[in-house]
C-alpha cells in the first residue's frame, strides 16, 4: 500500500501563501513543531531535554507522564523568544534519525509555505525564503555561477542569503554589499578587468549587457554607494529594499555567467 497521501499521489503541492511572517514565530508554528516531532515517533522527553539545555531551563520534576511533558514542551516554546523557535527546529532536525530528517524538513517547509512564513529549512539550516520568483532567481544564479566556475561570485550571493537569514535581525547592509560583490565579480570576469569597480566597469564596458540594462547596473551601484553614505548618517535600507537588490544582482549575474565559457 502506498504511503503517499492522495494529494501527493496526484502531484498536488501545498498552496503558497503570500509571505507575511518574518521576525516572529506564530503560536501555531510552535505547537505544530511539537506535533510534528511526536508524529515521527519521538517522545516528549526527547524534545524537553534538548529545549531545556538550549533555553537554559530546568525540566519540571513534577511532570513525568507523556502528556504532561508534552504540554511542558509546548509551554517552553510558547514562552520563548521567536528566534529560539527556529533554533529549536534546527536543533530537533540535528538530533533526528537520518531516516526522519527528510520527512521533518518537508513537514516544516510545507507549514511555512501554507502559513506565509518567510523561512525555509534547507539541509537542517533555517534560511531566508522569498516569494516563488525570488527563490527561482537565487537558485538559478547559483547554478549558473557554478557552471561558469565563478566560485567567488557564488560564495558572495550565498553570503547575501546568509545575511538575510540572520536572527534575530537580518544583516541588511551585508546582504546588499555581498550581492553587489557577486555582480562585480562576474562583470570583472566578462570585461577581463579585475581592478576596476563595478561602477567604473559598466561605464567603460556598457556593451556587456544590452541597453538599457547597463543603466540598471549603474543605478544599482549608485544606490549601494548612496546607502553607504546614509549608514554613516544613521539611516538604513529596509528588508524589502535588500531583497530587491539581491534579486536584481542575482538575475543580472545569471545572465552574465551564461555568457562565460563553460570550462
DASULMO-V558194 format. One record per helix or strand. SS is the DSSP state (H for helix, E for strand). FROM is the first residue (numbers start at 0). TO is the last residue. If there is no record, write none. Layout:
BEGIN
ss: <SS | SS>
from: <FROM | FROM>
to: <TO | TO>
END
This chain:
BEGIN
ss: <H | E | H | H | H | H | H | E | E | E | H | H | H | H | H | H | H>
from: <5 | 20 | 26 | 43 | 65 | 81 | 97 | 116 | 118 | 124 | 131 | 150 | 171 | 197 | 205 | 212 | 238>
to: <8 | 20 | 38 | 54 | 78 | 94 | 113 | 116 | 121 | 127 | 146 | 163 | 190 | 203 | 207 | 231 | 256>
END
